[in-house]
Amino acid sequence: MKIQKIFVLSILFILPVVAYLFFASGVHNFAKLPTVSEGVEELSFSQDIKLKDKITVLGFLGTDLKKDGPVLFNLNQKIYKYFYEFNDFQFVYLVPKSVSQQELQNIITELERVSNLKNWHFVYAEDEQIKAIFSSLNSAHRWSDNDGSPYVFIVDKDRNLRGRDDDEDVGTLYGYNSTDVAELADKMKDDVKIVLAEYRLALKKNNAVR
């Protein structure tokens, strides 16, 4: 009888410890979104908007705003509106100088009706400057002169590209297809959460040490 009590007490003590280690291991494994490329080029042509020290969703606008406009609304509804209040988080879209400022402003005005765009920036640049940033991502996606890119990318504070190295559909996932609402909602939203949680955890640890 005594042995049974000892056995039961041992189980009651050991199980919580094992469960804790299991879940702690899971958190450790899933707390960081993989780095899929390093050294994304800084926005040297912009005085105010930089990638360094920001968690950035980076996009590349094409010249056909009638086509790209709805995509921006998708991103706003599925990603931006959930995270724009986080410190050091921003949306940055690079825009060719050939794009009409008035036409873009019309889209921005419509977006502002449903969201606070304080952390969403549209940065005009020369075509070659935009291509250089896109190339520095070292992704598997191709550039189209007129269409920009339908893909948006998560760039961390150290200007590294984050994504998935074991995605069930494409293997290495460098960017997220902004025309695919399901991909934004099911993959990108989760991945942005992971990166933000990673930095919040690091900040808490630093504050605790101090």
C-alpha positions in Angstrom: 0.0 0.0 0.0 2.9 2.3 0.9 4.6 1.6 -2.4 1.4 2.4 -4.2 1.1 5.8 -2.5 4.8 6.5 -3.3 4.1 5.6 -6.9 1.0 7.7 -7.2 2.8 10.7 -5.5 5.7 10.3 -7.9 3.4 10.3 -10.9 1.6 13.4 -9.6 4.9 15.2 -9.2 6.6 14.0 -12.4 3.8 14.5 -14.8 3.5 18.3 -14.4 7.3 18.6 -14.7 7.3 16.5 -17.9 4.3 18.5 -19.3 6.1 21.8 -18.5 9.3 20.6 -20.3 7.3 19.4 -23.3 5.4 22.7 -23.7 8.4 24.8 -22.9 10.3 23.0 -25.6 7.4 23.6 -28.0 7.4 27.3 -27.2 11.2 27.5 -27.7 10.9 25.7 -31.0 8.0 27.9 -32.3 9.0 31.2 -30.7 11.1 32.2 -33.7 10.2 32.6 -37.3 13.1 31.3 -39.4 15.5 33.7 -41.2 15.3 32.8 -44.9 17.6 35.6 -46.1 20.0 38.1 -44.5 21.0 41.6 -45.3 18.0 43.3 -46.9 19.2 46.6 -48.3 18.3 49.7 -46.3 16.1 52.4 -47.7 18.9 54.8 -48.2 16.8 57.0 -50.5 14.3 57.7 -47.7 15.2 60.2 -45.0 12.3 59.4 -42.7 11.4 55.7 -43.2 14.0 53.0 -42.5 14.0 49.2 -42.0 16.6 49.1 -39.3 15.1 48.7 -35.8 11.6 48.1 -37.2 9.5 45.0 -37.8 8.4 45.7 -41.3 5.9 44.3 -43.7 7.5 45.3 -47.0 5.6 45.6 -50.3 6.2 46.7 -53.8 3.4 48.6 -55.6 2.9 48.2 -59.3 1.9 51.0 -61.7 -1.7 49.7 -62.1 -3.4 51.0 -59.0 -6.8 49.7 -60.2 -5.4 46.2 -59.9 -3.3 46.8 -56.7 -5.8 48.9 -54.8 -8.0 45.9 -53.7 -4.9 44.1 -52.6 -4.1 46.9 -50.2 -7.5 46.6 -48.7 -7.0 42.8 -48.3 -3.7 43.5 -46.4 -5.4 46.1 -44.2 -8.2 43.8 -43.2 -6.2 40.6 -42.7 -2.9 42.0 -41.3 -2.4 45.7 -40.7 -5.4 46.4 -38.5 -4.5 43.7 -36.0 -0.9 44.9 -35.5 -0.5 48.6 -36.3 -0.5 49.6 -32.6 2.5 47.5 -31.7 5.7 49.5 -31.1 8.3 49.3 -33.8 5.9 47.7 -36.3 5.3 49.3 -39.7 4.0 48.7 -43.2 6.2 50.0 -46.0 5.2 50.0 -49.7 7.7 51.2 -52.3 6.1 53.1 -55.1 7.4 53.9 -58.6 7.6 57.6 -59.3 5.5 57.1 -62.4 2.5 56.3 -60.2 0.1 59.2 -59.9 0.2 60.7 -56.4 -3.4 61.8 -56.7 -4.5 58.3 -57.6 -2.6 56.8 -54.7 -3.9 59.4 -52.4 -7.4 58.4 -53.3 -6.7 54.9 -52.2 -5.1 56.1 -49.0 -8.1 58.2 -48.2 -10.4 55.2 -48.6 -8.1 53.1 -46.4 -8.1 55.9 -43.7 -11.9 55.5 -43.5 -11.5 52.1 -42.0 -8.0 52.2 -40.3 -5.5 54.5 -38.7 -2.6 54.5 -41.2 -0.1 56.0 -38.8 2.3 53.1 -39.3 1.7 52.5 -43.0 4.1 54.3 -45.3 4.1 54.7 -49.0 7.6 55.6 -50.2 8.3 56.9 -53.7 11.5 55.9 -55.3 13.2 55.4 -58.7 12.6 52.1 -60.4 16.2 51.0 -60.0 16.2 51.8 -56.3 13.1 49.7 -55.8 14.5 46.8 -57.9 17.7 46.9 -55.7 15.7 46.5 -52.6 13.7 43.7 -54.1 16.8 41.9 -55.3 18.4 42.2 -51.8 15.6 40.0 -50.4 17.2 37.1 -52.3 13.8 35.5 -52.6 12.6 33.0 -55.1 10.1 35.5 -56.5 10.6 37.4 -59.8 10.3 41.1 -60.4 7.9 42.6 -62.9 8.7 46.1 -64.1 5.1 47.2 -64.4 3.4 45.0 -61.8 5.9 45.3 -58.9 5.3 42.2 -56.9 2.1 40.6 -55.5 4.2 39.3 -52.6 4.8 41.1 -49.3 7.7 40.3 -47.0 8.4 40.3 -43.2 11.7 42.0 -42.5 13.0 42.0 -38.9 14.8 44.8 -37.0 18.2 43.6 -38.2 17.0 43.7 -41.8 16.8 40.0 -42.2 14.0 38.4 -44.2 11.7 36.1 -42.1 9.6 33.3 -43.5 9.1 29.5 -43.4 11.7 26.9 -44.2 9.3 24.0 -44.0 6.1 25.3 -45.6 3.7 22.5 -46.6 3.0 24.1 -50.0 6.3 25.6 -51.2 9.0 24.4 -48.9 10.8 27.7 -48.3 8.3 30.6 -48.0 10.0 33.9 -48.6 6.9 36.1 -49.1 3.2 36.0 -48.8 0.9 36.3 -51.8 -1.2 39.5 -51.1 -3.8 38.4 -53.7 -4.5 35.2 -51.7 -6.7 36.2 -48.8 -6.5 32.7 -47.3 -2.7 32.8 -47.3 -2.7 36.2 -45.6 -5.2 35.0 -42.9 -3.8 31.5 -42.4 -0.1 32.0 -42.7 1.0 35.5 -42.7 -1.1 36.6 -39.7 0.4 33.8 -37.6 3.9 34.6 -38.7 3.7 38.3 -37.9 2.4 37.2 -34.5 5.4 35.0 -34.0 7.9 37.8 -34.9 6.2 40.3 -32.6 6.1 37.8 -29.8 9.8 37.0 -30.2 10.7 40.7 -29.8 8.3 41.2 -26.9 9.8 38.2 -25.1 13.4 39.5 -25.7 12.3 42.9 -24.3 10.8 41.4 -21.2 14.0 39.4 -20.6 16.2 42.5 -21.0 14.0 44.5 -18.6 14.1 41.6 -16.1 17.9 41.6 -16.2 18.0 45.3 -15.6 
